[in-house]
């Protein structure tokens, strides 16, 4: 299994829709690939935060930097 294969199965993985034989491959890949392990961990934490409705207060300077960075990527450059 490649990282691309893993990423294409990520939604199915979280939904519990990966067939058992393929699940073995997915889990083996996660154990061998630190990059995909980080993606899985980060995604899991994000889902859990969303499900728990946890709110996080960012320090004002971090909030400003994040907002600026997001807007820079979202607003078309002229």
TIRO-2110 file (N, C-alpha, C; in Angstrom, 1 decimal):
// TIRO-2110
0.8, -1.2, 0.0, N, 1, A
0.0, 0.0, 0.0, CA, 1, A
0.9, 1.2, 0.0, C, 1, A
0.5, 2.2, -0.8, N, 2, A
1.3, 3.5, -0.9, CA, 2, A
0.5, 4.5, 0.0, C, 2, A
1.2, 5.6, 0.2, N, 3, A
0.6, 6.7, 0.9, CA, 3, A
-0.7, 7.2, 0.2, C, 3, A
-0.6, 7.3, -1.2, N, 4, A
-1.8, 7.7, -1.9, CA, 4, A
-2.9, 6.7, -1.7, C, 4, A
-2.6, 5.4, -1.7, N, 5, A
-3.7, 4.4, -1.4, CA, 5, A
-4.3, 4.6, -0.1, C, 5, A
-3.4, 4.9, 0.9, N, 6, A
-3.9, 5.1, 2.3, CA, 6, A
-4.8, 6.3, 2.3, C, 6, A
-4.4, 7.4, 1.7, N, 7, A
-5.2, 8.6, 1.8, CA, 7, A
-6.5, 8.5, 1.1, C, 7, A
-6.5, 7.7, 0.0, N, 8, A
-7.8, 7.4, -0.7, CA, 8, A
-8.8, 6.6, 0.2, C, 8, A
-8.2, 5.9, 1.2, N, 9, A
-9.1, 5.0, 2.0, CA, 9, A
-9.4, 5.7, 3.4, C, 9, A
-8.9, 6.9, 3.6, N, 10, A
-9.0, 7.5, 4.9, CA, 10, A
-10.4, 7.7, 5.4, C, 10, A
-11.2, 8.3, 4.5, N, 11, A
-12.6, 8.5, 4.9, CA, 11, A
-13.3, 7.2, 5.2, C, 11, A
-13.1, 6.2, 4.3, N, 12, A
-13.7, 4.9, 4.6, CA, 12, A
-13.2, 4.3, 5.9, C, 12, A
-11.9, 4.5, 6.2, N, 13, A
-11.3, 4.0, 7.4, CA, 13, A
-12.1, 4.6, 8.6, C, 13, A
-12.3, 5.9, 8.6, N, 14, A
-13.0, 6.5, 9.7, CA, 14, A
-14.5, 6.1, 9.8, C, 14, A
-15.1, 5.8, 8.6, N, 15, A
-16.5, 5.4, 8.6, CA, 15, A
-16.6, 3.9, 8.9, C, 15, A
-15.5, 3.2, 9.0, N, 16, A
-15.6, 1.7, 9.3, CA, 16, A
-16.0, 0.9, 8.1, C, 16, A
-15.7, 1.5, 6.9, N, 17, A
-16.1, 0.8, 5.7, CA, 17, A
-15.0, 0.2, 4.9, C, 17, A
-13.9, -0.1, 5.5, N, 18, A
-12.8, -0.7, 4.8, CA, 18, A
-12.9, -2.2, 5.0, C, 18, A
-12.9, -3.0, 4.0, N, 19, A
-13.0, -4.5, 4.1, CA, 19, A
-11.9, -5.0, 5.0, C, 19, A
-12.1, -6.1, 5.7, N, 20, A
-11.2, -6.6, 6.6, CA, 20, A
-9.8, -6.9, 6.0, C, 20, A
-9.8, -7.5, 4.8, N, 21, A
-8.5, -7.8, 4.2, CA, 21, A
-7.7, -6.5, 3.9, C, 21, A
-8.4, -5.5, 3.5, N, 22, A
-7.8, -4.2, 3.1, CA, 22, A
-7.4, -3.5, 4.4, C, 22, A
-8.2, -3.6, 5.4, N, 23, A
-7.9, -3.0, 6.7, CA, 23, A
-6.5, -3.4, 7.3, C, 23, A
-6.2, -4.7, 7.1, N, 24, A
-4.9, -5.2, 7.5, CA, 24, A
-3.8, -4.5, 6.8, C, 24, A
-4.0, -4.2, 5.5, N, 25, A
-3.0, -3.5, 4.7, CA, 25, A
-2.9, -2.0, 5.2, C, 25, A
-4.0, -1.4, 5.4, N, 26, A
-4.0, 0.0, 5.9, CA, 26, A
-3.3, 0.1, 7.2, C, 26, A
-3.6, -0.8, 8.1, N, 27, A
-3.0, -0.7, 9.5, CA, 27, A
-1.5, -1.0, 9.4, C, 27, A
-1.1, -1.9, 8.5, N, 28, A
0.3, -2.2, 8.3, CA, 28, A
1.0, -1.0, 7.8, C, 28, A
0.4, -0.3, 6.9, N, 29, A
1.0, 0.9, 6.3, CA, 29, A
1.2, 2.0, 7.3, C, 29, A
0.2, 2.2, 8.2, N, 30, A
0.3, 3.2, 9.2, CA, 30, A
1.4, 2.8, 10.2, C, 30, A
1.7, 1.6, 10.5, N, 31, A
2.8, 1.2, 11.3, CA, 31, A
4.1, 1.4, 10.7, C, 31, A
4.2, 1.4, 9.4, N, 32, A
5.5, 1.5, 8.7, CA, 32, A
5.7, 2.9, 8.2, C, 32, A
4.7, 3.8, 8.1, N, 33, A
4.9, 5.1, 7.5, CA, 33, A
4.5, 6.2, 8.5, C, 33, A
5.6, 6.9, 9.0, N, 34, A
5.4, 7.9, 10.0, CA, 34, A
4.5, 9.1, 9.5, C, 34, A
4.7, 9.4, 8.2, N, 35, A
3.9, 10.5, 7.6, CA, 35, A
2.4, 10.2, 7.7, C, 35, A
2.0, 9.0, 7.3, N, 36, A
0.6, 8.6, 7.3, CA, 36, A
0.1, 8.4, 8.8, C, 36, A
1.0, 8.0, 9.6, N, 37, A
0.6, 7.9, 11.1, CA, 37, A
0.3, 9.3, 11.6, C, 37, A
1.0, 10.3, 11.2, N, 38, A
0.8, 11.7, 11.6, CA, 38, A
-0.6, 12.2, 11.0, C, 38, A
-0.8, 11.9, 9.8, N, 39, A
-2.1, 12.3, 9.1, CA, 39, A
-3.2, 11.6, 9.9, C, 39, A
-3.1, 10.4, 10.2, N, 40, A
-4.2, 9.7, 10.9, CA, 40, A
-4.4, 10.3, 12.3, C, 40, A
-3.3, 10.5, 13.0, N, 41, A
-3.4, 11.0, 14.3, CA, 41, A
-4.0, 12.4, 14.3, C, 41, A
-3.6, 13.3, 13.4, N, 42, A
-4.1, 14.7, 13.3, CA, 42, A
-5.6, 14.7, 12.9, C, 42, A
-5.9, 13.8, 12.0, N, 43, A
-7.3, 13.8, 11.5, CA, 43, A
-8.2, 13.2, 12.7, C, 43, A
-7.7, 12.2, 13.4, N, 44, A
-8.5, 11.7, 14.5, CA, 44, A
-8.7, 12.7, 15.6, C, 44, A
-7.7, 13.5, 15.9, N, 45, A
-7.8, 14.5, 16.9, CA, 45, A
-8.8, 15.6, 16.4, C, 45, A
-8.7, 16.0, 15.2, N, 46, A
-9.6, 17.0, 14.6, CA, 46, A
-11.0, 16.5, 14.7, C, 46, A
-11.3, 15.3, 14.3, N, 47, A
-12.6, 14.7, 14.4, CA, 47, A
-13.1, 14.7, 15.8, C, 47, A
-12.3, 14.3, 16.8, N, 48, A
-12.7, 14.3, 18.2, CA, 48, A
-13.0, 15.7, 18.7, C, 48, A
-12.2, 16.7, 18.3, N, 49, A
-12.5, 18.0, 18.8, CA, 49, A
-13.8, 18.5, 18.2, C, 49, A
-14.0, 18.2, 17.0, N, 50, A
-15.3, 18.6, 16.4, CA, 50, A
-16.5, 17.9, 17.1, C, 50, A
-16.3, 16.6, 17.3, N, 51, A
-17.4, 15.8, 17.9, CA, 51, A
-17.7, 16.3, 19.4, C, 51, A
-16.6, 16.7, 20.1, N, 52, A
-16.7, 17.1, 21.5, CA, 52, A
-17.1, 18.6, 21.6, C, 52, A
-17.2, 19.3, 20.4, N, 53, A
-17.5, 20.7, 20.4, CA, 53, A
-16.6, 21.5, 21.3, C, 53, A
-15.3, 21.1, 21.4, N, 54, A
-14.4, 21.9, 22.2, CA, 54, A
-14.0, 23.2, 21.5, C, 54, A
-14.0, 24.2, 22.2, N, 55, A
-13.5, 25.5, 21.7, CA, 55, A
-12.2, 25.8, 22.3, C, 55, A
-11.3, 26.4, 21.4, N, 56, A
-10.0, 26.7, 21.9, CA, 56, A
-9.8, 28.2, 21.7, C, 56, A
-9.3, 28.9, 22.7, N, 57, A
-9.0, 30.3, 22.6, CA, 57, A
-7.5, 30.4, 22.2, C, 57, A
-7.3, 31.0, 21.1, N, 58, A
-5.9, 31.2, 20.7, CA, 58, A
-5.4, 32.6, 21.2, C, 58, A
-4.1, 32.7, 21.5, N, 59, A
-3.6, 34.0, 21.9, CA, 59, A
-3.8, 34.9, 20.7, C, 59, A
-4.1, 36.2, 21.0, N, 60, A
-4.4, 37.2, 19.9, CA, 60, A
-3.4, 37.2, 18.8, C, 60, A
-2.1, 37.1, 19.1, N, 61, A
-1.1, 37.1, 18.0, CA, 61, A
-1.2, 35.9, 17.1, C, 61, A
-1.5, 34.7, 17.7, N, 62, A
-1.6, 33.5, 16.9, CA, 62, A
-2.9, 33.6, 16.0, C, 62, A
-4.0, 34.1, 16.6, N, 63, A
-5.2, 34.2, 15.9, CA, 63, A
-5.0, 35.1, 14.7, C, 63, A
-4.3, 36.2, 14.9, N, 64, A
-4.1, 37.2, 13.8, CA, 64, A
-3.2, 36.5, 12.7, C, 64, A
-2.2, 35.8, 13.1, N, 65, A
-1.3, 35.2, 12.1, CA, 65, A
-2.1, 34.1, 11.3, C, 65, A
-2.9, 33.3, 12.0, N, 66, A
-3.7, 32.3, 11.3, CA, 66, A
-4.7, 32.9, 10.4, C, 66, A
-5.4, 33.9, 10.8, N, 67, A
-6.3, 34.6, 10.0, CA, 67, A
-5.7, 35.1, 8.7, C, 67, A
-4.6, 35.8, 8.9, N, 68, A
-3.8, 36.4, 7.8, CA, 68, A
-3.4, 35.3, 6.8, C, 68, A
-2.9, 34.2, 7.3, N, 69, A
-2.4, 33.1, 6.5, CA, 69, A
-3.5, 32.5, 5.7, C, 69, A
-4.6, 32.3, 6.3, N, 70, A
-5.8, 31.7, 5.7, CA, 70, A
-6.3, 32.6, 4.6, C, 70, A
-6.5, 33.9, 4.9, N, 71, A
-7.0, 34.8, 4.0, CA, 71, A
-6.0, 35.0, 2.8, C, 71, A
-4.8, 34.9, 3.0, N, 72, A
-3.8, 35.1, 1.9, CA, 72, A
-3.9, 33.9, 0.9, C, 72, A
-4.3, 32.8, 1.4, N, 73, A
-4.5, 31.6, 0.5, CA, 73, A
-5.8, 31.5, -0.1, C, 73, A
-6.8, 32.2, 0.5, N, 74, A
-8.2, 32.1, 0.0, CA, 74, A
-8.6, 33.2, -1.0, C, 74, A
-8.0, 34.4, -0.8, N, 75, A
-8.3, 35.5, -1.6, CA, 75, A
-7.5, 35.5, -2.8, C, 75, A
-8.1, 35.6, -4.0, N, 76, A
-7.3, 35.6, -5.3, CA, 76, A
-6.4, 36.8, -5.3, C, 76, A
-5.2, 36.6, -5.8, N, 77, A
-4.2, 37.7, -5.9, CA, 77, A
-4.5, 38.4, -7.3, C, 77, A
-4.4, 39.7, -7.3, N, 78, A
-4.6, 40.4, -8.5, CA, 78, A
-3.3, 40.8, -9.1, C, 78, A
END
